[in-house]
């Protein structure tokens, strides 16, 4: 993938704060909106979600998830030219006190400072999605398969 497209991929992931989270619910796909923070090197995506939410219950049963992030619709004539990326990966809860918890918490709070009180609620947990692959569409006839390594490479741009 050429440098300009890698930069647009990185901008799409870093420049957004909400995503569509795909989980499996009773064997069927389910999608919900979540807020996320992404590690600087794109090695992890963090969610802070309530155990009461269906998507959290789904992740507890099946760690396989996908996350879709996309450019905001700007009213252009052809919205199919908007950049979007789908990341497939495995989700795991990060219990307080494990290595990596505090840096992930701080990263999340840097993006969502008003969510700090929710870290005190017993039903909320910090989750890490470890990317395994995905798909990046940068516009018409500009589609690319992603690997964990290609995401790491895009993060360096």
N, C-alpha and C positions, 0 to 999 in steps of 0.2 A: 504494500500500500504506500502510495507516495506521501511525502512529508506533509503537504497541505491537508490531505484527508486525515492523516493521523492527528494533526493539530485540531481539526474540526471535531473529531471523535473526542479528544481530550476536553475540548471546550464544551461539548454537549454534556459530558459526564460531570464536569466540574461546575458548569454554569447553571445547572438545574438543582432543585431541592426536593422535587417530588417525582415519584415513579409509580408505574403500575407493577404490582407484585403478583406473580402467578404462582399459585400453589395447587395441590391436589386435595380435593375435598370429597371423601367417599369415592375415590377413583375417578372423579370428574374434575376438569379444570375450573379454577375459580380465580378471579382477578380482583384486586383491591388497590386503593391508593395508599401509599406510604411516603413518609419523608425519609431521606437517607443522607448519610455522609459517606464519602469515599476516601480511602487511604490515598495519600499523595502518590504512591506508586501503583495504584489500582489493583493491589493485591487483595483488598477486602472492601466490602460495602457494609455499612453498619445501619441497623434499624433499631429503634427503641419503641417497642410495641407492648401492648397490654395482653396478658394471658387470656383476657375475656374476649379478645378479637378472634374471629374465625380463622384469619390467616395465621395467627400465632399457633392456634390449636392444630392447624394443618401442618405447620412446620415441625411441631413436636412429633407428629406421626410420620411424616415423610420429609426428609431434609432436602429433597430435590425441588428447587425453585427457579423461577426466572424473574428478571426485573427488566422493565422496558422504560427507557428514558428517551425523550424526544424534544426537538426544538419546539418552542412555542409557536402556535399558528399566528402568522403575521399578516394574514389576509391575502397572501399571494394567490394568483390565479390557479396555480397547481399545487395543492398542499402535499402531493406525492413527492415533491422535491425537498420537503423538510427532512433534515437529518434525524435519524433515530437509531438507537442501539438496544439490542436485547442481550442481556447477560444471563447465561445459565450457570448455576452453581449449587453449592451445598450450604445450607443454613445450619448454624449451631448457636445455642445460647452461650453467652459469655458470663459465667457467674462472677459476682463481685469477688475480688481478691485474686483471681487467676492472672497470670502474666498477660499483659496486653489489655486488660480491662480498663485501667485508668487512662491510657493514651486514647483508646477508642471512645471513652466517655467524653474526654476533653475535646476530641475532634468533633463529636456529635454536638456538644454544647456550643462550640465555636460557631456552628451553623444555625443552631436553634437554642439560643440562650434562654428563651422563655420556657423551655421544656425542663429546666433544672428541677423544679419541684416534683415532677413526675418520676425522677430517679429515686425519690423517697417512697413512692407508692409500692406496696408489696406485689401488686399484680403486673408491674411493668418489668421488662427485661431487655437487656442489650443483646442484640443478635448480630452475628458476623456471617455474611455470605462470602464464601470463597469462590471466585469466578473459575469456571472450568472451560468456558467457551462462549460462543454467542454469534451474533450476526449484526453487522453494521451496514446501514443503508444511508449513503450520503446524498442521495438524490437519484434521478432517473439514470439507470444503467451504471450505477456506482454502488454495488453491493459486495460485501466482503464477509467471509467467515472469520470469526475471531477465535483465538486460543488464549489461554492465560498469559502466554509469552507475548502475544501481539498486543494485549492490553498493557502489559508492563512496558513494552516498547513505546506505545502511544503516550503513556504517562511521562516519558522522558522528553517529549516534544514541548 
